[in-house]
């Protein structure tokens, strides 16, 4: 007998950004959340395109934009 997949649950943002009221520590730093959200926006832009070449172009543009925006810092 196969196990049924669990039903979808609402997304709980407090699990990622933390919540002082609920005593939940943040899973990611604020900088990590910004980078994750930028990647998600690029993915959504690519998925919204009607054709595969357009999706690739949108993903490439989002990646290029994020690389300019988030410059790596060298540890000194």
PDB file as gemmi writes it, atoms N, CA and C in Angstrom:
CRYST1    1.000    1.000    1.000  90.00  90.00  90.00 P 1                      
ATOM      1  N   UNK A   1       0.841  -1.176   0.000  1.00  0.00           N  
ATOM      2  CA  UNK A   1       0.000   0.000   0.000  1.00  0.00           C  
ATOM      3  C   UNK A   1       0.893   1.248   0.000  1.00  0.00           C  
ATOM      4  N   UNK A   2       0.680   2.109  -0.976  1.00  0.00           N  
ATOM      5  CA  UNK A   2       1.495   3.313  -1.078  1.00  0.00           C  
ATOM      6  C   UNK A   2       1.018   4.376  -0.101  1.00  0.00           C  
ATOM      7  N   UNK A   3       1.995   5.087   0.425  1.00  0.00           N  
ATOM      8  CA  UNK A   3       1.674   6.175   1.343  1.00  0.00           C  
ATOM      9  C   UNK A   3       1.229   7.389   0.534  1.00  0.00           C  
ATOM     10  N   UNK A   4       0.143   8.000   0.946  1.00  0.00           N  
ATOM     11  CA  UNK A   4      -0.358   9.178   0.245  1.00  0.00           C  
ATOM     12  C   UNK A   4       0.545  10.368   0.544  1.00  0.00           C  
ATOM     13  N   UNK A   5       0.768  11.227  -0.456  1.00  0.00           N  
ATOM     14  CA  UNK A   5       1.593  12.411  -0.207  1.00  0.00           C  
ATOM     15  C   UNK A   5       0.904  13.334   0.797  1.00  0.00           C  
ATOM     16  N   UNK A   6       1.726  14.002   1.593  1.00  0.00           N  
ATOM     17  CA  UNK A   6       1.144  14.892   2.591  1.00  0.00           C  
ATOM     18  C   UNK A   6       0.489  16.084   1.900  1.00  0.00           C  
ATOM     19  N   UNK A   7      -0.602  16.584   2.458  1.00  0.00           N  
ATOM     20  CA  UNK A   7      -1.268  17.721   1.831  1.00  0.00           C  
ATOM     21  C   UNK A   7      -0.384  18.969   1.906  1.00  0.00           C  
ATOM     22  N   UNK A   8      -0.607  19.854   0.965  1.00  0.00           N  
ATOM     23  CA  UNK A   8       0.172  21.090   0.967  1.00  0.00           C  
ATOM     24  C   UNK A   8      -0.171  21.903   2.213  1.00  0.00           C  
ATOM     25  N   UNK A   9       0.868  22.488   2.776  1.00  0.00           N  
ATOM     26  CA  UNK A   9       0.680  23.339   3.950  1.00  0.00           C  
ATOM     27  C   UNK A   9       1.047  24.770   3.587  1.00  0.00           C  
ATOM     28  N   UNK A  10       0.434  25.745   4.251  1.00  0.00           N  
ATOM     29  CA  UNK A  10       0.791  27.125   3.949  1.00  0.00           C  
ATOM     30  C   UNK A  10       2.260  27.389   4.271  1.00  0.00           C  
ATOM     31  N   UNK A  11       2.868  28.249   3.498  1.00  0.00           N  
ATOM     32  CA  UNK A  11       4.274  28.604   3.694  1.00  0.00           C  
ATOM     33  C   UNK A  11       4.410  29.440   4.960  1.00  0.00           C  
ATOM     34  N   UNK A  12       5.307  29.052   5.834  1.00  0.00           N  
ATOM     35  CA  UNK A  12       5.527  29.765   7.089  1.00  0.00           C  
ATOM     36  C   UNK A  12       6.831  30.548   6.982  1.00  0.00           C  
ATOM     37  N   UNK A  13       6.722  31.816   6.657  1.00  0.00           N  
ATOM     38  CA  UNK A  13       7.897  32.659   6.471  1.00  0.00           C  
ATOM     39  C   UNK A  13       8.701  32.799   7.760  1.00  0.00           C  
ATOM     40  N   UNK A  14       8.050  32.685   8.917  1.00  0.00           N  
ATOM     41  CA  UNK A  14       8.781  32.840  10.178  1.00  0.00           C  
ATOM     42  C   UNK A  14       9.846  31.764  10.354  1.00  0.00           C  
ATOM     43  N   UNK A  15       9.687  30.621   9.702  1.00  0.00           N  
ATOM     44  CA  UNK A  15      10.710  29.578   9.805  1.00  0.00           C  
ATOM     45  C   UNK A  15      12.002  30.010   9.146  1.00  0.00           C  
ATOM     46  N   UNK A  16      11.932  30.925   8.178  1.00  0.00           N  
ATOM     47  CA  UNK A  16      13.124  31.367   7.460  1.00  0.00           C  
ATOM     48  C   UNK A  16      13.684  32.672   7.995  1.00  0.00           C  
ATOM     49  N   UNK A  17      12.804  33.612   8.341  1.00  0.00           N  
ATOM     50  CA  UNK A  17      13.293  34.904   8.820  1.00  0.00           C  
ATOM     51  C   UNK A  17      13.332  34.984  10.338  1.00  0.00           C  
ATOM     52  N   UNK A  18      12.783  33.996  11.024  1.00  0.00           N  
ATOM     53  CA  UNK A  18      12.790  33.994  12.483  1.00  0.00           C  
ATOM     54  C   UNK A  18      11.613  34.768  13.041  1.00  0.00           C  
ATOM     55  N   UNK A  19      11.349  34.559  14.309  1.00  0.00           N  
ATOM     56  CA  UNK A  19      10.255  35.248  14.976  1.00  0.00           C  
ATOM     57  C   UNK A  19      10.567  35.353  16.457  1.00  0.00           C  
ATOM     58  N   UNK A  20      10.775  36.567  16.930  1.00  0.00           N  
ATOM     59  CA  UNK A  20      11.044  36.759  18.364  1.00  0.00           C  
ATOM     60  C   UNK A  20       9.830  36.368  19.196  1.00  0.00           C  
ATOM     61  N   UNK A  21       8.627  36.704  18.696  1.00  0.00           N  
ATOM     62  CA  UNK A  21       7.401  36.409  19.449  1.00  0.00           C  
ATOM     63  C   UNK A  21       7.193  34.910  19.632  1.00  0.00           C  
ATOM     64  N   UNK A  22       7.538  34.135  18.612  1.00  0.00           N  
ATOM     65  CA  UNK A  22       7.344  32.684  18.686  1.00  0.00           C  
ATOM     66  C   UNK A  22       8.600  31.944  19.109  1.00  0.00           C  
ATOM     67  N   UNK A  23       9.698  32.683  19.328  1.00  0.00           N  
ATOM     68  CA  UNK A  23      10.936  32.046  19.773  1.00  0.00           C  
ATOM     69  C   UNK A  23      11.606  31.198  18.709  1.00  0.00           C  
ATOM     70  N   UNK A  24      11.440  31.562  17.445  1.00  0.00           N  
ATOM     71  CA  UNK A  24      12.021  30.794  16.348  1.00  0.00           C  
ATOM     72  C   UNK A  24      13.268  31.517  15.856  1.00  0.00           C  
ATOM     73  N   UNK A  25      14.437  30.880  15.954  1.00  0.00           N  
ATOM     74  CA  UNK A  25      15.644  31.536  15.449  1.00  0.00           C  
ATOM     75  C   UNK A  25      15.647  31.551  13.916  1.00  0.00           C  
ATOM     76  N   UNK A  26      16.287  32.556  13.363  1.00  0.00           N  
ATOM     77  CA  UNK A  26      16.357  32.671  11.905  1.00  0.00           C  
ATOM     78  C   UNK A  26      17.229  31.557  11.344  1.00  0.00           C  
ATOM     79  N   UNK A  27      16.781  30.961  10.254  1.00  0.00           N  
ATOM     80  CA  UNK A  27      17.516  29.889   9.602  1.00  0.00           C  
ATOM     81  C   UNK A  27      18.633  30.454   8.721  1.00  0.00           C  
ATOM     82  N   UNK A  28      18.398  31.637   8.170  1.00  0.00           N  
ATOM     83  CA  UNK A  28      19.359  32.274   7.280  1.00  0.00           C  
ATOM     84  C   UNK A  28      19.638  33.695   7.743  1.00  0.00           C  
ATOM     85  N   UNK A  29      20.787  34.223   7.352  1.00  0.00           N  
ATOM     86  CA  UNK A  29      21.103  35.614   7.653  1.00  0.00           C  
ATOM     87  C   UNK A  29      20.318  36.508   6.692  1.00  0.00           C  
ATOM     88  N   UNK A  30      20.158  37.791   7.025  1.00  0.00           N  
ATOM     89  CA  UNK A  30      19.453  38.686   6.102  1.00  0.00           C  
ATOM     90  C   UNK A  30      20.087  38.725   4.712  1.00  0.00           C  
ATOM     91  N   UNK A  31      21.402  38.687   4.633  1.00  0.00           N  
ATOM     92  CA  UNK A  31      22.073  38.703   3.328  1.00  0.00           C  
ATOM     93  C   UNK A  31      21.755  37.437   2.538  1.00  0.00           C  
ATOM     94  N   UNK A  32      21.723  36.296   3.203  1.00  0.00           N  
ATOM     95  CA  UNK A  32      21.391  35.050   2.519  1.00  0.00           C  
ATOM     96  C   UNK A  32      19.958  35.074   2.002  1.00  0.00           C  
ATOM     97  N   UNK A  33      19.037  35.667   2.762  1.00  0.00           N  
ATOM     98  CA  UNK A  33      17.649  35.767   2.319  1.00  0.00           C  
ATOM     99  C   UNK A  33      17.524  36.633   1.073  1.00  0.00           C  
ATOM    100  N   UNK A  34      18.307  37.713   1.003  1.00  0.00           N  
ATOM    101  CA  UNK A  34      18.268  38.582  -0.178  1.00  0.00           C  
ATOM    102  C   UNK A  34      18.747  37.824  -1.408  1.00  0.00           C  
ATOM    103  N   UNK A  35      19.821  37.071  -1.258  1.00  0.00           N  
ATOM    104  CA  UNK A  35      20.360  36.309  -2.390  1.00  0.00           C  
ATOM    105  C   UNK A  35      19.376  35.211  -2.814  1.00  0.00           C  
ATOM    106  N   UNK A  36      18.787  34.523  -1.851  1.00  0.00           N  
ATOM    107  CA  UNK A  36      17.803  33.485  -2.179  1.00  0.00           C  
ATOM    108  C   UNK A  36      16.591  34.069  -2.897  1.00  0.00           C  
ATOM    109  N   UNK A  37      16.113  35.212  -2.438  1.00  0.00           N  
ATOM    110  CA  UNK A  37      14.942  35.813  -3.070  1.00  0.00           C  
ATOM    111  C   UNK A  37      15.269  36.313  -4.475  1.00  0.00           C  
ATOM    112  N   UNK A  38      16.481  36.822  -4.680  1.00  0.00           N  
ATOM    113  CA  UNK A  38      16.872  37.265  -6.024  1.00  0.00           C  
ATOM    114  C   UNK A  38      16.898  36.083  -6.988  1.00  0.00           C  
ATOM    115  N   UNK A  39      17.382  34.957  -6.519  1.00  0.00           N  
ATOM    116  CA  UNK A  39      17.390  33.750  -7.358  1.00  0.00           C  
ATOM    117  C   UNK A  39      15.980  33.270  -7.667  1.00  0.00           C  
ATOM    118  N   UNK A  40      15.092  33.371  -6.684  1.00  0.00           N  
ATOM    119  CA  UNK A  40      13.710  32.949  -6.893  1.00  0.00           C  
ATOM    120  C   UNK A  40      13.015  33.837  -7.915  1.00  0.00           C  
ATOM    121  N   UNK A  41      13.295  35.140  -7.868  1.00  0.00           N  
ATOM    122  CA  UNK A  41      12.691  36.059  -8.837  1.00  0.00           C  
ATOM    123  C   UNK A  41      13.170  35.725 -10.247  1.00  0.00           C  
ATOM    124  N   UNK A  42      14.452  35.409 -10.395  1.00  0.00           N  
ATOM    125  CA  UNK A  42      14.969  35.007 -11.704  1.00  0.00           C  
ATOM    126  C   UNK A  42      14.323  33.741 -12.215  1.00  0.00           C  
ATOM    127  N   UNK A  43      14.104  32.789 -11.333  1.00  0.00           N  
ATOM    128  CA  UNK A  43      13.450  31.540 -11.717  1.00  0.00           C  
ATOM    129  C   UNK A  43      12.007  31.792 -12.157  1.00  0.00           C  
ATOM    130  N   UNK A  44      11.296  32.619 -11.409  1.00  0.00           N  
ATOM    131  CA  UNK A  44       9.919  32.931 -11.787  1.00  0.00           C  
ATOM    132  C   UNK A  44       9.848  33.660 -13.126  1.00  0.00           C  
ATOM    133  N   UNK A  45      10.809  34.546 -13.377  1.00  0.00           N  
ATOM    134  CA  UNK A  45      10.841  35.254 -14.662  1.00  0.00           C  
ATOM    135  C   UNK A  45      11.050  34.266 -15.805  1.00  0.00           C  
ATOM    136  N   UNK A  46      11.916  33.292 -15.600  1.00  0.00           N  
ATOM    137  CA  UNK A  46      12.161  32.289 -16.637  1.00  0.00           C  
ATOM    138  C   UNK A  46      10.934  31.402 -16.849  1.00  0.00           C  
ATOM    139  N   UNK A  47      10.281  31.005 -15.775  1.00  0.00           N  
ATOM    140  CA  UNK A  47       9.111  30.131 -15.897  1.00  0.00           C  
ATOM    141  C   UNK A  47       7.916  30.832 -16.541  1.00  0.00           C  
ATOM    142  N   UNK A  48       7.885  32.149 -16.475  1.00  0.00           N  
ATOM    143  CA  UNK A  48       6.764  32.899 -17.042  1.00  0.00           C  
ATOM    144  C   UNK A  48       6.857  33.053 -18.555  1.00  0.00           C  
ATOM    145  N   UNK A  49       7.971  32.680 -19.135  1.00  0.00           N  
ATOM    146  CA  UNK A  49       8.161  32.843 -20.581  1.00  0.00           C  
ATOM    147  C   UNK A  49       7.439  31.735 -21.345  1.00  0.00           C  
ATOM    148  N   UNK A  50       6.884  32.077 -22.526  1.00  0.00           N  
ATOM    149  CA  UNK A  50       6.090  31.092 -23.269  1.00  0.00           C  
ATOM    150  C   UNK A  50       6.912  30.044 -24.026  1.00  0.00           C  
ATOM    151  N   UNK A  51       8.164  30.365 -24.358  1.00  0.00           N  
ATOM    152  CA  UNK A  51       8.964  29.407 -25.126  1.00  0.00           C  
ATOM    153  C   UNK A  51      10.274  29.120 -24.401  1.00  0.00           C  
ATOM    154  N   UNK A  52      10.892  28.006 -24.774  1.00  0.00           N  
ATOM    155  CA  UNK A  52      12.151  27.631 -24.130  1.00  0.00           C  
ATOM    156  C   UNK A  52      13.274  28.637 -24.397  1.00  0.00           C  
ATOM    157  N   UNK A  53      13.453  29.122 -25.635  1.00  0.00           N  
ATOM    158  CA  UNK A  53      14.509  30.128 -25.849  1.00  0.00           C  
ATOM    159  C   UNK A  53      14.280  31.410 -25.038  1.00  0.00           C  
ATOM    160  N   UNK A  54      13.025  31.818 -24.922  1.00  0.00           N  
ATOM    161  CA  UNK A  54      12.729  33.011 -24.130  1.00  0.00           C  
ATOM    162  C   UNK A  54      13.013  32.761 -22.651  1.00  0.00           C  
ATOM    163  N   UNK A  55      12.723  31.553 -22.169  1.00  0.00           N  
ATOM    164  CA  UNK A  55      13.002  31.205 -20.771  1.00  0.00           C  
ATOM    165  C   UNK A  55      14.503  31.217 -20.503  1.00  0.00           C  
ATOM    166  N   UNK A  56      15.273  30.680 -21.447  1.00  0.00           N  
ATOM    167  CA  UNK A  56      16.728  30.694 -21.291  1.00  0.00           C  
ATOM    168  C   UNK A  56      17.268  32.113 -21.264  1.00  0.00           C  
ATOM    169  N   UNK A  57      16.742  32.956 -22.158  1.00  0.00           N  
ATOM    170  CA  UNK A  57      17.187  34.353 -22.208  1.00  0.00           C  
ATOM    171  C   UNK A  57      16.848  35.078 -20.906  1.00  0.00           C  
ATOM    172  N   UNK A  58      15.650  34.846 -20.379  1.00  0.00           N  
ATOM    173  CA  UNK A  58      15.251  35.489 -19.119  1.00  0.00           C  
ATOM    174  C   UNK A  58      16.124  35.010 -17.968  1.00  0.00           C  
ATOM    175  N   UNK A  59      16.415  33.717 -17.919  1.00  0.00           N  
ATOM    176  CA  UNK A  59      17.273  33.179 -16.864  1.00  0.00           C  
ATOM    177  C   UNK A  59      18.681  33.755 -16.970  1.00  0.00           C  
ATOM    178  N   UNK A  60      19.181  33.880 -18.205  1.00  0.00           N  
ATOM    179  CA  UNK A  60      20.516  34.436 -18.414  1.00  0.00           C  
ATOM    180  C   UNK A  60      20.574  35.890 -17.965  1.00  0.00           C  
ATOM    181  N   UNK A  61      19.557  36.677 -18.313  1.00  0.00           N  
ATOM    182  CA  UNK A  61      19.528  38.082 -17.908  1.00  0.00           C  
ATOM    183  C   UNK A  61      19.442  38.224 -16.388  1.00  0.00           C  
ATOM    184  N   UNK A  62      18.632  37.393 -15.746  1.00  0.00           N  
ATOM    185  CA  UNK A  62      18.525  37.457 -14.291  1.00  0.00           C  
ATOM    186  C   UNK A  62      19.845  37.079 -13.631  1.00  0.00           C  
ATOM    187  N   UNK A  63      20.500  36.059 -14.160  1.00  0.00           N  
ATOM    188  CA  UNK A  63      21.787  35.631 -13.616  1.00  0.00           C  
ATOM    189  C   UNK A  63      22.832  36.725 -13.773  1.00  0.00           C  
ATOM    190  N   UNK A  64      22.859  37.338 -14.953  1.00  0.00           N  
ATOM    191  CA  UNK A  64      23.816  38.406 -15.220  1.00  0.00           C  
ATOM    192  C   UNK A  64      23.578  39.596 -14.275  1.00  0.00           C  
ATOM    193  N   UNK A  65      22.306  39.940 -14.092  1.00  0.00           N  
ATOM    194  CA  UNK A  65      21.957  41.041 -13.190  1.00  0.00           C  
ATOM    195  C   UNK A  65      22.410  40.731 -11.763  1.00  0.00           C  
ATOM    196  N   UNK A  66      22.148  39.502 -11.303  1.00  0.00           N  
ATOM    197  CA  UNK A  66      22.510  39.138  -9.933  1.00  0.00           C  
ATOM    198  C   UNK A  66      24.020  39.081  -9.739  1.00  0.00           C  
ATOM    199  N   UNK A  67      24.758  38.677 -10.745  1.00  0.00           N  
ATOM    200  CA  UNK A  67      26.222  38.661 -10.625  1.00  0.00           C  
ATOM    201  C   UNK A  67      26.789  40.058 -10.493  1.00  0.00           C  
ATOM    202  N   UNK A  68      26.180  41.014 -11.197  1.00  0.00           N  
ATOM    203  CA  UNK A  68      26.616  42.410 -11.046  1.00  0.00           C  
ATOM    204  C   UNK A  68      26.219  42.954  -9.677  1.00  0.00           C  
ATOM    205  N   UNK A  69      25.056  42.548  -9.216  1.00  0.00           N  
ATOM    206  CA  UNK A  69      24.517  43.074  -7.949  1.00  0.00           C  
ATOM    207  C   UNK A  69      25.252  42.507  -6.740  1.00  0.00           C  
ATOM    208  N   UNK A  70      25.577  41.238  -6.749  1.00  0.00           N  
ATOM    209  CA  UNK A  70      26.186  40.574  -5.599  1.00  0.00           C  
ATOM    210  C   UNK A  70      27.638  40.234  -5.915  1.00  0.00           C  
ATOM    211  N   UNK A  71      28.513  41.171  -5.664  1.00  0.00           N  
ATOM    212  CA  UNK A  71      29.934  40.952  -5.905  1.00  0.00           C  
ATOM    213  C   UNK A  71      30.529  40.124  -4.757  1.00  0.00           C  
ATOM    214  N   UNK A  72      31.359  39.134  -5.073  1.00  0.00           N  
ATOM    215  CA  UNK A  72      31.974  38.345  -3.988  1.00  0.00           C  
ATOM    216  C   UNK A  72      32.960  39.210  -3.207  1.00  0.00           C  
ATOM    217  N   UNK A  73      32.981  38.987  -1.910  1.00  0.00           N  
ATOM    218  CA  UNK A  73      33.927  39.712  -1.046  1.00  0.00           C  
ATOM    219  C   UNK A  73      35.072  38.794  -0.702  1.00  0.00           C  
ATOM    220  N   UNK A  74      36.260  39.305  -0.842  1.00  0.00           N  
ATOM    221  CA  UNK A  74      37.436  38.514  -0.505  1.00  0.00           C  
ATOM    222  C   UNK A  74      37.695  38.603   0.987  1.00  0.00           C  
ATOM    223  N   UNK A  75      37.905  37.482   1.610  1.00  0.00           N  
ATOM    224  CA  UNK A  75      38.210  37.465   3.041  1.00  0.00           C  
ATOM    225  C   UNK A  75      39.651  37.933   3.248  1.00  0.00           C  
ATOM    226  N   UNK A  76      39.802  38.889   4.128  1.00  0.00           N  
ATOM    227  CA  UNK A  76      41.151  39.417   4.387  1.00  0.00           C  
ATOM    228  C   UNK A  76      41.678  38.937   5.703  1.00  0.00           C  
TER     229      UNK A  76                                                      
END                                                                             
